[in-house]
Amino acid sequence: MGGDALSRRRLLNYLAASPLLAGGGALAQELRTSDKLIAAPREALDVFDFEAVAHRNLAPAHFGYMASGVDGEVTLRANRDGFLKFQLRPRRLVDVGKLDTTMELFGETYGSPIVIAPIGSNAAFHSDGELAVSRAARNGNHLSMLSTVATLSIDDAIAARGRPVWFQLYPTDHWNVAEALARRAEKAGAGAIVVTVDVVARQNWETLYRLMRDDTRDCSACHQRTMKAFVQRKPNFDGIDIAGLTSTGHTTLTWDFVKRLRDTVKTRLLVKGLMTTEDAVLAVDNGLDGIVVSNHGGRVDDSGRSTIDALPEILKAVRGRLPVIVDSGFRRGTDIVKALAMGARAVAIGRPYLWGLAAFGQPGVERVLGLLQTELRAVMMQMGAPSLKALTPTLVRRA
Ligand SMILES: Cc1cc2nc3c(=O)[nH]c(=O)nc-3n(C[C@H](O)[C@H](O)[C@H](O)COP(=O)(O)O)c2cc1C
């Protein structure tokens, strides 16, 4: 079998097995894996159409880095399957002639409740990296979060977005480094700092490691594996003393770190990666401004719990005392509407915008956001909800 045919067969096998494709009838699944890739963003019918193009465009290791979940990928699959546990209850005879998808958060108004989740190293997917993503966010007026380990600085991301971007903070194992990163973000005018607290142990990303074996390139030609070399490629660390830094995570992290950070910066402060009512209540008690319910897209623990499953009880415990954003597995307008109807303020997406980026650069990201926005609008109309405020818990039920 020739190289092309082999990689085509691998792709079809991957797609056929992909948990991310959950949904659709048998014919729809067959048509999707029928060997036809979209040639331009406008040809895409849904966000999944970009995944196959991303797979073709990317080196196996880079695709693996994006696609991988942790261990047996039980949580990765659960994030998609979780949406089947909930159904929508469409209301009829409601005037939806004027539809309003604007989302307000901390005094800022965005055109959509769809948010760009923070993802490291976007340059691994397209040479325009986070610049393309920030510009796409600007054009659709989406809230956007920039990763600590982005390949663009927070200053440049804010300039490209044309409005404050939120800065995602990995605590690192050195307070001084965390503090310096937070202060840099604050000085740059970040709209909020979002501390990711769900990365604790080694991440066993088997899909990545298997695909790395297929990658014939010398990875060290572009990036060496030491922590020093890693953060030196990340502009948010420029000028920060990283002596002794061994990890962007932190095994001794507790709420004391959050309290200390709360006392250090004036910027709004959120935590990302909460999955339980207990931790959500602690976030309220510790004076945080918001939380992101997330399991890191199934990349950190294989608990098997999807975010959409955890969301209702967390919202109940929070009792509206702070805004709740949710991510992990959101791929459809119906997914987004389910979370908003439960009471989430906004929904962040990760891999789908990477698929668009890897497939076509900025126009791909724009089309991914545009497709989700179009689906969202259609579902809102079908639900008889002319605004995000009209998306209420009575519109969703546990199946
Ligand atoms: C390749 C990749 C890199 C990521 N990097 C980060 C990161 O640097 N910081 C962070 O808080 N979350 C990171 N995440 C998690 C995302 O912010 C988000 O929680 C997740 O992608 C949402 O799930 P989804 O990909 O199913 O939409 C990353 C996710 C992926 C797929």
The ligand as an SDF file (V2000), in Angstrom:
LIG
                    3D

 31 33  0  0  0  0  0  0  0  0999 V2000
   -4.1090   20.6070   22.7100 C   0  0  0  0  0  0  0  0  0  0  0  0
   -4.7370   21.1820   23.9390 C   0  0  0  0  0  0  0  0  0  0  0  0
   -3.9790   22.0390   24.7290 C   0  0  0  0  0  0  0  0  0  0  0  0
   -4.5570   22.6210   25.8620 C   0  0  0  0  0  0  0  0  0  0  0  0
   -3.8460   23.5310   26.5850 N   0  0  0  0  0  0  0  0  0  0  0  0
   -4.4050   24.1080   27.6720 C   0  0  0  0  0  0  0  0  0  0  0  0
   -3.7050   25.1110   28.4020 C   0  0  0  0  0  0  0  0  0  0  0  0
   -2.6070   25.4960   28.0510 O   0  0  0  0  0  0  0  0  0  0  0  0
   -4.3210   25.6260   29.5000 N   0  0  0  0  0  0  0  0  0  0  0  0
   -5.5670   25.2400   29.9050 C   0  0  0  0  0  0  0  0  0  0  0  0
   -6.0860   25.7250   30.9110 O   0  0  0  0  0  0  0  0  0  0  0  0
   -6.2510   24.3120   29.2080 N   0  0  0  0  0  0  0  0  0  0  0  0
   -5.7150   23.7600   28.1030 C   0  0  0  0  0  0  0  0  0  0  0  0
   -6.4460   22.8580   27.3770 N   0  0  0  0  0  0  0  0  0  0  0  0
   -7.8440   22.5640   27.7730 C   0  0  0  0  0  0  0  0  0  0  0  0
   -8.8020   23.5650   27.1210 C   0  0  0  0  0  0  0  0  0  0  0  0
   -8.6860   24.8410   27.6890 O   0  0  0  0  0  0  0  0  0  0  0  0
  -10.2670   23.1140   27.2870 C   0  0  0  0  0  0  0  0  0  0  0  0
  -10.5240   22.8990   28.6440 O   0  0  0  0  0  0  0  0  0  0  0  0
  -10.6020   21.8610   26.4960 C   0  0  0  0  0  0  0  0  0  0  0  0
   -9.9310   21.8340   25.2580 O   0  0  0  0  0  0  0  0  0  0  0  0
  -12.0990   21.8100   26.2500 C   0  0  0  0  0  0  0  0  0  0  0  0
  -12.4530   20.5920   25.6910 O   0  0  0  0  0  0  0  0  0  0  0  0
  -12.6830   20.3570   24.1270 P   0  0  0  0  0  0  0  0  0  0  0  0
  -11.3160   20.3270   23.4850 O   0  0  0  0  0  0  0  0  0  0  0  0
  -13.3520   19.0310   24.0890 O   0  0  0  0  0  0  0  0  0  0  0  0
  -13.5430   21.4870   23.5970 O   0  0  0  0  0  0  0  0  0  0  0  0
   -5.8880   22.2760   26.2280 C   0  0  0  0  0  0  0  0  0  0  0  0
   -6.6300   21.4160   25.4240 C   0  0  0  0  0  0  0  0  0  0  0  0
   -6.0700   20.8830   24.2780 C   0  0  0  0  0  0  0  0  0  0  0  0
   -6.9130   19.9960   23.4100 C   0  0  0  0  0  0  0  0  0  0  0  0
  1  2  1  0
  2  3  1  0
  2 30  2  0
  3  4  2  0
  4  5  1  0
  4 28  1  0
  5  6  2  0
  6  7  1  0
  6 13  1  0
  7  8  2  0
  7  9  1  0
  9 10  1  0
 10 11  2  0
 10 12  1  0
 12 13  2  0
 13 14  1  0
 14 15  1  0
 14 28  1  0
 15 16  1  0
 16 17  1  0
 16 18  1  0
 18 19  1  0
 18 20  1  0
 20 21  1  0
 20 22  1  0
 22 23  1  0
 23 24  1  0
 24 25  2  0
 24 26  1  0
 24 27  1  0
 28 29  2  0
 29 30  1  0
 30 31  1  0
M  END
$$$$
